Amino acid sequence: MKLYRGRFAPTPSGPLHAGSIVAALASYLDARAHGGLWSVRIEDIDAPRCVAGADAFILHQLDRLGLRSPEPVVWQSQRSAHYEAAWGQLQSSGWAYGCACSRQDIEQALTAAGVPRARHAMAVYPGTCRNGLHGKAARAWRVRVEGSRQWTDRRLGRQSQHLDSEVGDFIIRRADTIWAYQLAVVVDDAVQGITDVVRGEDLADNTPRQQFLQDLLGVPRPRYLHTPLVLAEDGQKLSKQTGAQAVDLTQGLTVLQAAARILELEVSTPDEGRSASGLQAGASGPEPKELDRWLELAAQAWARRWLQTPGTHPVSPTMWG
């Protein structure tokens, strides 16, 4: 059986804002345009970042905007057994190793080696613990990397990253025992049979690490499309840290139309000459039929822009299913 499977995977650190709505809408429209399935995964594995009740409010926001999945919602916090199995596989194959280094240790090692680093740039791990801990206790676990990765993003085109020099051996289990994002997202996508990942452009540089893990674990690589970012007034990515506000659910159509403009979609006008921008919302928000009609038109616009080769993709079972 062949089937397109996409997903939207927010972190419940607060309500959805304009930037996260762009990613949610894009992933929903891509699945709908392909005639596939769209699911929602709550990425709550990093408990210190999560806000109580934010997951329920995010699901409420999606529902009010008409972005609904026929499948049950998945919570990362309930999937530790899958991550444990993948971690064990990486250990037994010799790709994962314990690391005793603190951030200060890494900075000191890089300084001693004369390695320059731009401000705010990621520190490339120098490989201190690659060949053993020398009596020290492991704080975290890393995966050893090698070579470079090339891939073609559906929007950004040809991409590449040299893992050794640009990333270094990266963490898959943190010192606080929390599973790292890179491992969790790869395992979740594999278990769920995700064929297409549509997400914000700020996550594009994570793709090589995730593809590296996909290859090590023997699971299929999804296709990737990274969407434009919504910027704050100072030019930074719009986020909760830069003062992003929750979307106004009484202005659902306006919110979706604004997201469509960021995605450079030309949404056709509805029948009988009513423009998409002319659809009316009541005091409590837009009518469900109006939302559904607009989303149908938006999916058609997405198909015209992004479905160069419409079709479906195989879903492969994994050992963690």
Salt bridges, closest charged atoms under 4 A:
ASP30 OD1 - HIS34 ND1 3.61
ASP30 OD2 - ARG154 NH1 2.83
GLU43 OE2 - ARG41 NH2 3.09
ASP46 OD2 - ARG174 NH1 3.07
ASP63 OD1 - ARG68 NE 2.78
GLU71 OE2 - ARG5 NH2 2.75
GLU107 OE2 - ARG117 NH2 2.24
ASP153 OD1 - HIS226 ND1 2.58
ASP164 OD2 - HIS162 ND1 3.98
ASP169 OD2 - ARG130 NE 2.62
ASP176 OD2 - ARG174 NH2 2.59
ASP188 OD2 - ARG41 NE 3.63
ASP188 OD1 - ARG79 NE 2.66
ASP189 OD2 - ARG7 NH2 3.07
ASP189 OD1 - ARG41 NH1 2.97
ASP196 OD2 - ARG154 NH1 3.38
ASP196 OD2 - ARG223 NE 2.79
ASP196 OD1 - HIS313 NE2 3.89
GLU201 OE1 - ARG155 NH1 2.92
ASP202 OD2 - LYS237 NZ 2.72
ASP215 OD2 - ARG149 NE 3.46
ASP215 OD2 - ARG221 NH2 2.77
GLU264 OE1 - ARG305 NH2 2.83
ASP271 OD1 - ARG293 NH2 3.40
GLU290 OE2 - ARG274 NH1 3.97
GLU296 OE1 - ARG293 NH1 3.44
